[in-house]
């Protein structure tokens, strides 16, 4: 009798899960994944974020989490792809755009980095991350005058920023 009740309860639970929409499933997978991520279980988090994205490939929480897992695993190409997708879902997210700009710069795509940094600076002209990326891109493109101007603006925002100081020094080399 007890086993019949257990089977019945299991069937009801399966019916409830089957009635969930793909978006609802994605939310649950992303929530579970975030718990794994918070516990440092990166592989489990990665799997759960991927399950969320299979159900809803525009789930912002899953894209953000998958990008963080990729970053922690030092898989920067993957991180860039997730962040680019996230920037399509959240086009006004300046933090995401600044990260996309930096990752493009690190991938040697100075033009893309500059475009993304400028998008951030159009909204927030004092964004230190975007100013730093733009200055570095200008150095790479041999626009030393533009780099000097941009990096000086960055130093006004953060006078002790070692990265900006190193880039200013690099423009003379």
N, C-alpha and C positions, 0 to 999 in steps of 0.2 A: 504494500500500500504506500509506504514511504517513498519507494522508488518511482511509483507512478506519479506522485506529487512532484518529485524532482524533475521527471521527464516533462511533465506539464509546464512547470515553471520555466524550464529551458526553452520549450517551444514558444512560450509567450515572449520570453526575452529575445529570441531570434526574430519573431514577428515584429517586435518593436524596432529592432535594429534594421530590419529589411524595409521598414516604412520611412526611415530617415532619408532625407534628401542628401545628395552628394555634398552640398555645402555644409550641412550639419555634420556629416561624417568627417569632412575636412577639418572643421573646427575642433572636433573631439581628438582627431589624430594630432593636430597642432598643439592642443593643450597637453596631451600625453608626452609629445616630443619635447615641449618646453620643460616639463618636469625632469625628463631624462637629461636634458641639456643642463639644467640647474644642478643636477647631481653629478655632472661630469661624464655621463655615459654617452659619449659622442656617437658611437656606432648605432646604438638604439635610437638616439635622437634623430640621426640622419635617416634611418629607415622610416620612422614615424612622420617626419617632415615630408619625405618622398611620398608616403601613403596619402598624406593630406593633399599634396599637389596633384596626385593622380585623380583625386576626387574634385579638386577645384584648383586649377593651375594658376589662378589669380588670387589665391589666399595670401594676403599680405603677411600675416603672422608666420605662415609656413615659409614663405620666401625669405623673410627676415631671419628666421631661425636657421634655415638651410644655409644662408650666407654666413651666419656666425659659425656654424659647424665647419663649413669649408675653410673659414679663416683660421679657426683653432687647429685644423688639420693641415694648415699651410698649403691649401689648394686654392691659390689666388685666382686662377682662371675660372674655376667653378664659382668662387665667391663673386667675381665680376659678373658672370652670367646671371646669377640669382639677383644681384643688385640691379642689373639692367632691367630685368623683368619687373622687379619691385618699383623701379623708377617709372615704368609704364603704368603701373597700378596706382602709384602715389607720385604723380609728376611734380607736385609742389614740395616734396620732402627734400629739404636742402641738405640734410645730413647724408641721405642716400646719394644725392647728386655729387656731393663733395667726395664721397668714398669712390664712386664710379670714376670721377675725374682722377683721383690718386691712383687707382688701379690701372687705368688706361695709361697714365704716365709711366708707371712701373713696367707696363707691357711694351713700352717704347712707342706708344701712339700719342705723340705730343699734340697733334692737331685735335684729336678727340678729347684729350685731357683739357686742352685750352677751351674748347667749346663748352664742355660741362662746367668747368670752373667759371666761365663767363655767365652761364645760366644762373649759377648760385650768386655771383656778384651782382647781377642785375637786380636781384631781390634784396641781398644783404651785402652791400659794398665793403663791409668790414670783416667778412668771414675769413678768419685766419687760415683755415684749411684751403679754401679756394684761392686765396691770394698766394699761398705758398706753392700750390700746384701750378697756378698760372705763371708765376715767376720761374719755376723750374722748367716748364714747357718753353718759355721764351728763351731761357738759357740754351736749351737743347736745339731750338730753332735758330740760334745765333742772333736773336733780337736782344742784344745786350743793353741797349738803351731802354727798351720796354721792360726788360727784366729788372733793371736798376730801379725804375719808377715803381713797379709793382712790389718789389721786395722792400723798398723803403716804406711803402704804405703798410706792408705786413709788419714791419718793425715798429711802426707807430702803434699798432694794435697790441703787439707783444714784444717789448724791447729785449727780453731775455731769451727769445726763441732761438735755440742753437741751430735748428734746421735752416731757418731764414738767414742767420748769420753765415752759415756754411755756403749757402747758395749765393749770397752776396760776394763772398770771397771767390767762389768758383767762376763768377762772371769775368773776373780779371785774369783767370788762368788761360 
